[in-house]
Each structure stands twice: as structure tokens, then as C-alpha cells.
Amino acid sequence: MQQLFNKLKGDKAIWAVVAILALFSFLPVYSASTNLVYVVGSGTTFGYLLKHAVLLFLGIGVIYAVHKIPYRYFKALSILAMPIVILLLIYTLAQGTTIGGANASRWIQVPYVGITFQTSTFASIVLLIHVARYLSKIKDKAVTFKETIIPLWAPVFIVLALILPANFSTTAIIFLMVLVLCFIGGYPWKYLMGIVGAGLLSLTMFILTAKAFPGLLPNRVDTWISRIESFTDKGDTEADYQIERAKIAIATGGIVGVGAGKSVMKNFLPQSSSDFIYAIIIEEYGLIGGLILIFIYLLLLFRIVVVAHKADSSFGKLLVLAAGLPIIVQAFINMAVAVELFPVTGQTLPLISSGGTSIWMTCLAIGIILSVSAKRQEDIELEEVENQNPLDILSEQL
């Protein structure tokens, strides 16, 4: 066991947080899967539990493999992956809009494997790494807005434009993360304000186009509007139905919850094992369980900031923030939706909700963070060896 731990490089606290969240996730996922089995009539509870276990096992494998890659290689990988991401997004936008009768314009089916893959989550990681690479390249340099249009903003707006028609919430989160990363990376503030204006103008034009030609993008803008109306209590929609059931689940949980596996609202709440799993967690484990989960994510945020602060290069610092901040933002958006502090977005709870793409991409991001942390750890160990007395080294070898 000790040899296994020795092979795990990087921040041990992040490894611990990942292990805690992964192990805990089995309880709510197994509990909420009864909705799919007995209400929807699909599969078995053990089958969903086994599937979740396999996805997590593969996710841990992704973390281990990625954290062994020297983080400097991600500069070149982001350049190579960007054209692939754009092609995947184009294919996703062009392929069929339904899988099994449900809207699946965010996913593509992997041939001969039978699984679906949400390309926007992979695109967000690659894009943010690309932004981190460029910002580290121009650090401490005076640049004009014109110089940054092609290398920085063209890929950003191409990717966002390809994600927007099917997934507004993910587009908004990526755009926000790009702005935050640019601000931290020292990109001129006056240029950022112009980018925000251009983004709002582009969104307005997209909505007007969709309303003028409803056959071009059926139901997407109407779905956004209905969710906002539901959030502001102006509509009676499916999103309103979900929120009401989530609030009932939270109210039922009280302080200590009804107990593991004893949720009632999981049978009435759509997406109880993914988008609204936080409501089920509070119902079963109460306010105490919900607050503990928030604390764990805050601990992860703290360790991400620590790793970024200790990174040995500007690219390393920005890379950690590019990979880590979206995880925390996504987690708090998911929890905010469950308690009706935010409109329904469809964002999952990282490392807790069921779903292969979400788990794997979160693990990919964590592996990148641990890669930066592992480099720092190697530098410290090398420095200790260099400062060690030669006689001490000889005595240890003898």
C-alpha cells in the first residue's frame, strides 16, 4: 500500500478530496438510480452502480496517467488539440438531434462502443489551456488588441459559437472562465471590456436570428426563456416542476436528513442522479451533509490556489487555474440550481453525479493540476538532494 501511495505524485490533499468525493458518490448515485429503474423502467440499480464504478475507475486512471505528464507538454498538446476540438464541435452540431427520443445535440455517439460523449466539456478544457498558454507567452509584454485577435480571441469565439446553439450554460461558463483567466493573466482591462461587449452583442444577434428563423434552431432559445421565466416565477414549465420537487426534497431533509437511501423525491425528481443530485443528498443527509459537501469543494478550491501559487512558471499558475476553477464554478452552480439560487442549467456535480463525460473531463482537469504540483514536488526533492552532504549520501548507500 505504501508503494502505491509513493507513486501518487502531487498535492496529497487533492488526491484525498478526489477519493472522498468518489467514494461518497456511490451512495447518492445508487439511491437515485431507483428513479431510472422503477419509474423510467430502465436497467437495474446494481447495473447503474456498476456502471458508475467503472466510470470512476477509468477516471482515476485518467488522473494517474495525466499527472505523470510534465505539464509543459500541455502547451503543445493544446495547439494540436484545438483543430480536433473544432472539428468535433462541428460534427456534434451537424449530427442527429435525438438519441433514444431525447434531445442529444450536445453529445456524439462513439461508434461500436455504444457510449455518448459530450464534446463541449472537452472543448472547454482545451480552450482554457490554449488561453493560459497564450497569456503566459505575452506576460509582461505590451500588446495591442489587434495583435491578440487571431491567436487569442478567434479560437475562443469559434469554440463558443459552436457550443452556444446546443448549450447556453456551458458557453456562459466557458466565457466567464476565459475572462477571469485573462484578468488574472494581466490582459489589459480595457480590451476585456470590449470583449464583453462583443460577446453580449453576439448573443443578442444569435437570439434575434433564432427568433426570426425558428426552424433553424428549434426549441433552443425557447428553452432558455422558459427556464428564466421559471426561475422568476413567471412560467409553468418542466424546469419549474424540477425546482419544486428539489425544494420539497431539501425541506424534507431538515438538519440531519432521512437517512441514506431513504429519499422519496428521487422517484419524482427528473435527473435525480445527475443535475439534481444535490437535492437528494440534502434530503438523505440533511443540511449537515450539504454543508460538509460545500466545505469539501472549498477545500479543493483552497488547494488549487495553493498549487497555483507555488507553481514555478506563469504558465503553470495559469494552467492550474484554467483546469481547476471551472470544477468549483460548476459545483456551486449545480448546488445553486438545487436551492433555486440559479436557473436550471443542466450542469452536473463534479465527481458526484453519474455520467461518463463529466467524470472523465473532471478527472482530466485534476490530473493536469496534479501534474503542475508534481513538478514542484520534484524540484523540492532535487533541491534537498543537491544540498545534502556527500558523506550522508554515501552512508545511506552503504
JOURRA-V146646 format. One record per residue. PSI is psi in degrees with one decimal (none if undefined). NEAR is the number of other C-alpha atoms within 12 Angstrom. Layout:
psi:PSI near:NEAR
psi:PSI near:NEAR
//
This chain:
psi:-40.0 near:7
psi:-37.4 near:7
psi:-35.2 near:8
psi:-45.5 near:9
psi:-35.1 near:14
psi:-25.0 near:11
psi:-14.0 near:16
psi:106.0 near:29
psi:169.9 near:33
psi:-169.4 near:40
psi:115.8 near:35
psi:-29.4 near:23
psi:-38.3 near:25
psi:-41.2 near:38
psi:-42.3 near:32
psi:-43.0 near:21
psi:-44.0 near:29
psi:-44.5 near:36
psi:-42.6 near:25
psi:-47.6 near:22
psi:-41.2 near:34
psi:-45.4 near:33
psi:-42.1 near:23
psi:-32.7 near:27
psi:-26.2 near:36
psi:-36.0 near:34
psi:-57.1 near:33
psi:-33.5 near:43
psi:-43.6 near:45
psi:-42.0 near:38
psi:-48.0 near:38
psi:-18.2 near:47
psi:-17.4 near:43
psi:-25.2 near:35
psi:-43.1 near:33
psi:-30.5 near:29
psi:-51.7 near:22
psi:-23.9 near:17
psi:-52.2 near:21
psi:-30.3 near:19
psi:40.6 near:13
psi:121.1 near:15
psi:-163.7 near:18
psi:158.8 near:21
psi:-40.2 near:27
psi:-35.7 near:20
psi:-43.2 near:18
psi:-36.6 near:30
psi:-43.1 near:30
psi:-41.3 near:19
psi:-43.5 near:23
psi:-39.9 near:36
psi:-43.2 near:29
psi:-43.4 near:21
psi:-41.9 near:31
psi:-40.6 near:37
psi:-45.0 near:23
psi:-36.0 near:23
psi:-43.3 near:32
psi:-37.2 near:31
psi:-38.1 near:21
psi:-45.3 near:27
psi:-48.9 near:33
psi:-44.4 near:31
psi:-44.7 near:23
psi:-36.8 near:31
psi:-11.3 near:34
psi:-12.0 near:29
psi:125.4 near:26
psi:129.8 near:26
psi:-21.7 near:37
psi:-23.5 near:30
psi:-19.6 near:22
psi:-18.4 near:38
psi:-53.5 near:30
psi:-38.1 near:17
psi:-35.8 near:22
psi:-35.8 near:29
psi:-42.4 near:25
psi:-34.2 near:17
psi:-22.8 near:24
psi:-48.4 near:32
psi:-36.5 near:20
psi:-42.2 near:20
psi:-44.6 near:33
psi:-42.5 near:31
psi:-40.6 near:20
psi:-41.1 near:29
psi:-39.0 near:35
psi:-43.9 near:28
psi:-41.3 near:24
psi:-41.2 near:32
psi:-31.5 near:29
psi:-23.4 near:21
psi:176.4 near:19
psi:152.9 near:18
psi:-2.3 near:24
psi:146.0 near:18
psi:116.5 near:17
psi:29.1 near:10
psi:-3.2 near:9
psi:153.5 near:11
psi:122.1 near:19
psi:32.7 near:23
psi:-3.8 near:34
psi:-11.7 near:40
psi:158.9 near:34
psi:150.6 near:29
psi:131.8 near:25
psi:120.2 near:15
psi:140.7 near:9
psi:-1.9 near:7
psi:-32.5 near:9
psi:17.7 near:10
psi:159.7 near:17
psi:153.8 near:23
psi:125.9 near:29
psi:105.4 near:33
psi:-26.4 near:38
psi:-32.0 near:43
psi:-40.3 near:42
psi:-40.3 near:36
psi:-36.8 near:40
psi:-40.4 near:47
psi:-47.2 near:46
psi:-43.1 near:39
psi:-43.9 near:45
psi:-35.2 near:47
psi:-40.4 near:48
psi:-44.1 near:40
psi:-42.9 near:45
psi:-41.2 near:43
psi:-46.5 near:36
psi:-41.5 near:37
psi:-37.0 near:39
psi:-29.7 near:28
psi:-36.4 near:25
psi:7.5 near:24
psi:135.6 near:22
psi:17.7 near:13
psi:144.8 near:15
psi:118.8 near:15
psi:151.7 near:19
psi:160.0 near:17
psi:-37.4 near:20
psi:-36.4 near:13
psi:-24.2 near:16
psi:-6.9 near:25
psi:-53.1 near:20
psi:-51.6 near:15
psi:-27.9 near:24
psi:-58.5 near:35
psi:-25.8 near:33
psi:-49.7 near:21
psi:-36.9 near:32
psi:-50.9 near:38
psi:-29.9 near:31
psi:-48.1 near:29
psi:-46.1 near:41
psi:-38.9 near:38
psi:-31.3 near:31
psi:-25.2 near:32
psi:-34.8 near:40
psi:-45.9 near:35
psi:-29.2 near:36
psi:-19.3 near:36
psi:88.0 near:36
psi:-41.3 near:32
psi:-43.8 near:35
psi:-39.0 near:36
psi:-45.4 near:33
psi:-41.0 near:31
psi:-44.8 near:32
psi:-44.3 near:40
psi:-42.4 near:37
psi:-43.4 near:27
psi:-37.3 near:34
psi:-43.9 near:44
psi:-43.9 near:32
psi:-43.9 near:27
psi:-41.5 near:38
psi:-39.6 near:39
psi:-46.8 near:23
psi:-36.2 near:26
psi:0.5 near:32
psi:16.8 near:26
psi:138.0 near:32
psi:130.1 near:25
psi:-39.0 near:19
psi:-32.7 near:15
psi:-36.2 near:23
psi:-39.6 near:28
psi:-38.2 near:17
psi:-38.3 near:17
psi:-40.4 near:28
psi:-44.3 near:23
psi:-42.3 near:14
psi:-37.0 near:17
psi:-44.5 near:28
psi:-39.1 near:17
psi:-42.2 near:14
psi:-41.3 near:19
psi:-41.7 near:24
psi:-44.9 near:15
psi:-37.4 near:16
psi:-44.9 near:25
psi:-43.9 near:27
psi:-40.1 near:17
psi:-42.5 near:19
psi:-35.7 near:23
psi:-34.0 near:19
psi:-32.1 near:14
psi:74.8 near:15
psi:-25.2 near:16
psi:-17.6 near:12
psi:-44.6 near:16
psi:74.4 near:25
psi:131.9 near:21
psi:-16.0 near:22
psi:-53.6 near:30
psi:-38.2 near:31
psi:-36.9 near:21
psi:-44.0 near:29
psi:-45.7 near:28
psi:-42.6 near:24
psi:-35.1 near:25
psi:-39.0 near:32
psi:-40.9 near:27
psi:-37.9 near:21
psi:-41.3 near:27
psi:-33.9 near:30
psi:14.4 near:20
psi:38.6 near:18
psi:5.5 near:14
psi:165.3 near:17
psi:84.8 near:19
psi:179.0 near:23
psi:-37.8 near:22
psi:-38.9 near:36
psi:-39.9 near:28
psi:-44.4 near:25
psi:-45.4 near:36
psi:-41.6 near:40
psi:-43.5 near:29
psi:-36.8 near:32
psi:-40.8 near:41
psi:-36.1 near:30
psi:-41.8 near:26
psi:-43.2 near:37
psi:-42.9 near:39
psi:-35.3 near:28
psi:-34.2 near:28
psi:-36.3 near:31
psi:-141.8 near:24
psi:-45.0 near:20
psi:-7.4 near:22
psi:169.5 near:27
psi:-9.6 near:26
psi:153.7 near:23
psi:128.1 near:26
psi:0.2 near:27
psi:13.0 near:26
psi:138.4 near:41
psi:-38.4 near:30
psi:-13.3 near:38
psi:-23.2 near:44
psi:-9.4 near:28
psi:-13.4 near:29
psi:112.2 near:38
psi:148.2 near:31
psi:35.2 near:40
psi:-19.8 near:42
psi:-0.8 near:43
psi:-84.8 near:41
psi:-34.7 near:40
psi:29.7 near:47
psi:-25.1 near:52
psi:-35.3 near:52
psi:-39.4 near:50
psi:-38.0 near:56
psi:-43.3 near:55
psi:-37.4 near:42
psi:-40.6 near:42
psi:-30.6 near:36
psi:0.5 near:34
psi:-175.4 near:29
psi:-35.3 near:27
psi:-46.4 near:21
psi:-39.7 near:29
psi:-40.7 near:31
psi:-37.2 near:20
psi:-40.6 near:21
psi:-41.2 near:31
psi:-43.3 near:29
psi:-39.8 near:19
psi:-41.9 near:30
psi:-36.0 near:35
psi:-36.8 near:23
psi:-42.3 near:23
psi:-41.8 near:36
psi:-43.1 near:30
psi:-44.6 near:23
psi:-33.9 near:32
psi:-44.0 near:42
psi:-40.4 near:28
psi:-46.0 near:25
psi:-42.1 near:37
psi:-41.4 near:35
psi:-34.8 near:23
psi:-5.1 near:27
psi:147.1 near:33
psi:5.7 near:24
psi:160.9 near:25
psi:-36.2 near:29
psi:-41.2 near:37
psi:-43.7 near:40
psi:-49.1 near:37
psi:-33.9 near:47
psi:-43.3 near:52
psi:-45.6 near:45
psi:-38.2 near:45
psi:-37.4 near:43
psi:-34.0 near:49
psi:-41.0 near:44
psi:-41.5 near:39
psi:-31.8 near:44
psi:-46.5 near:41
psi:-43.9 near:37
psi:-45.0 near:32
psi:-40.8 near:36
psi:-45.9 near:40
psi:-27.9 near:34
psi:-43.5 near:32
psi:-45.9 near:35
psi:-35.6 near:42
psi:-35.5 near:31
psi:-42.0 near:36
psi:-32.7 near:46
psi:14.3 near:32
psi:40.2 near:33
psi:-3.2 near:18
psi:146.0 near:25
psi:157.4 near:31
psi:127.8 near:40
psi:-24.0 near:41
psi:13.5 near:36
psi:134.4 near:43
psi:168.7 near:41
psi:112.6 near:44
psi:130.9 near:48
psi:2.2 near:47
psi:-53.2 near:50
psi:153.0 near:49
psi:157.7 near:40
psi:125.0 near:36
psi:-50.1 near:32
psi:-45.4 near:35
psi:-45.5 near:39
psi:-47.3 near:40
psi:-41.1 near:36
psi:-34.9 near:38
psi:-42.9 near:43
psi:-37.4 near:42
psi:-45.0 near:39
psi:-41.4 near:47
psi:-38.0 near:52
psi:-38.2 near:41
psi:-43.6 near:47
psi:-45.6 near:55
psi:-27.6 near:46
psi:-43.3 near:41
psi:-42.9 near:45
psi:-37.6 near:42
psi:-36.5 near:37
psi:-41.9 near:30
psi:-41.7 near:29
psi:-40.9 near:23
psi:-39.4 near:22
psi:-40.2 near:18
psi:-43.9 near:18
psi:-38.7 near:15
psi:-40.0 near:13
psi:-38.5 near:12
psi:-39.0 near:14
psi:-41.7 near:14
psi:-31.5 near:13
psi:-4.5 near:13
psi:144.4 near:15
psi:131.9 near:12
psi:-34.8 near:13
psi:-36.1 near:11
psi:-40.9 near:13
psi:-43.2 near:14
psi:-40.9 near:10
psi:-36.3 near:10
psi:-38.1 near:10
psi:-33.4 near:8
psi:none near:7
//
